[in-house]
Structures are given as structure tokens and as C-alpha cells.
Amino acid sequence: VMQRALSRLGHSVSVASTGSEALALIDGQPFDVVVTDLMMPGLSGTMLAAELAMRHPVLRRRLIVMTGGAATRDDEEFLARTDIVALNKPVTLAELNEAISRALQRY
């Protein structure tokens, strides 16, 4: 649903089902922003952020993390960081679009 809605707003959107699949996409082509969920099968949002920091530091600064609530203390600390754009679910299209605009302003 978000893919179609963001596409209608003019964004080019690629979708991955897992964090590992997302990394493969990111390694293979340029992206401006990464939107992820905190809780994913295999590679969590925090793990994805760590991989991005090593492989694609600019995208790490442009990472948007959606969450339905932090599951662990480490997750809570991760989401509280000032270099993370975090959105609490449910997320509206307007909120996500605004977060993308803010993320794009990061170097």
C-alpha cells in the first residue's frame, strides 16, 4: 500500500521483504533514502542500520525506521538516538512523506 501511495507522490520505490534482501538491493543500485521496520525477519532494523553505516554511510544518515514499539532496551536506545528518524506505527502517508523530506535534507 505504501509503495503505491509513495509512487503516486512521485517517489521511485523498491520493496524488499527482509533486511538481507534490502541490503542486496542497496548494494546494487543507488538510493536516496531507506525506510525500514525495526522488527524484520533475520536482519533487524538495528542490524540494517549497522550494515548501512559500514557500507553506505550517507544512506545510514537517511534511514527512516518505523516501529510498533521497541521490543528491547537496545531497540529503545537505538530509536532514541538523534541521528535516527523514527516513526511510530500506524504511520500516515503524510507522516512518511514528511520524514522522507527531512531525511533527504541530511548530508
C-alpha positions in Angstrom: 0.0 0.0 0.0 2.8 2.4 0.9 4.7 1.6 -2.2 1.7 2.6 -4.4 0.9 5.7 -2.4 4.5 6.9 -2.4 4.8 6.2 -6.1 1.7 8.4 -6.6 3.5 11.2 -4.8 6.4 11.0 -7.3 8.8 8.7 -5.3 10.5 5.8 -7.0 10.1 2.9 -4.6 11.7 -0.5 -4.3 10.5 -3.1 -1.9 12.3 -5.8 0.0 10.8 -8.5 2.2 13.8 -8.8 4.5 16.8 -6.8 5.7 19.2 -9.0 3.7 17.1 -8.5 0.6 17.2 -4.8 1.2 21.0 -4.8 1.5 21.3 -6.7 -1.8 19.2 -4.0 -3.5 21.1 -1.2 -1.9 24.4 -2.7 -2.8 23.3 -3.0 -6.4 21.8 0.5 -7.2 21.7 4.0 -5.8 19.1 5.0 -3.3 18.3 8.4 -1.7 16.5 7.2 1.4 15.9 3.8 3.2 12.7 3.1 5.0 12.7 0.1 7.2 10.8 -1.6 10.0 12.5 -2.1 13.3 11.3 -5.7 13.6 12.0 -7.8 10.5 12.8 -11.5 9.9 16.5 -12.2 10.0 18.2 -8.8 9.9 16.5 -6.3 12.2 16.3 -2.6 11.7 19.2 -2.0 14.1 21.3 -4.6 12.3 20.4 -3.0 8.9 21.5 0.4 10.3 24.8 -1.0 11.4 25.4 -2.5 7.9 24.4 0.7 6.2 26.9 2.6 8.5 29.7 0.4 7.1 28.6 0.1 3.5 26.7 3.2 2.7 27.2 5.9 5.4 25.1 8.6 3.6 22.1 6.2 3.5 22.6 5.4 7.2 22.1 9.1 7.9 19.0 9.0 5.7 17.5 5.9 7.4 13.8 6.1 8.5 12.8 3.4 11.0 9.1 2.5 11.6 8.1 0.7 14.7 5.1 -0.5 16.6 7.1 -0.2 19.8 10.6 -1.1 20.8 10.9 -4.7 21.9 14.2 -4.4 23.8 16.1 -1.9 25.8 18.7 -1.8 22.9 15.9 -1.1 20.5 14.6 1.8 22.7 18.1 3.3 22.9 18.6 2.9 19.2 15.3 4.8 18.4 16.1 7.5 21.0 19.3 8.5 19.1 19.2 11.9 17.5 20.6 10.5 14.2 17.5 8.3 13.7 14.3 9.3 12.1 11.8 7.1 13.9 8.1 6.9 13.1 5.6 5.1 15.4 3.1 2.9 13.6 0.5 3.3 12.4 2.1 5.8 10.1 0.1 8.1 7.8 1.3 8.8 4.3 1.7 12.4 5.2 4.0 11.5 8.1 6.1 9.2 6.0 6.4 11.7 3.2 7.5 14.4 5.7 10.0 12.0 7.2 11.4 11.3 3.7 11.7 15.1 3.1 13.6 15.5 6.4 15.9 12.5 5.6 16.7 13.9 2.2 18.0 17.1 3.9 20.6 15.1 5.8 24.0 15.1 4.2 
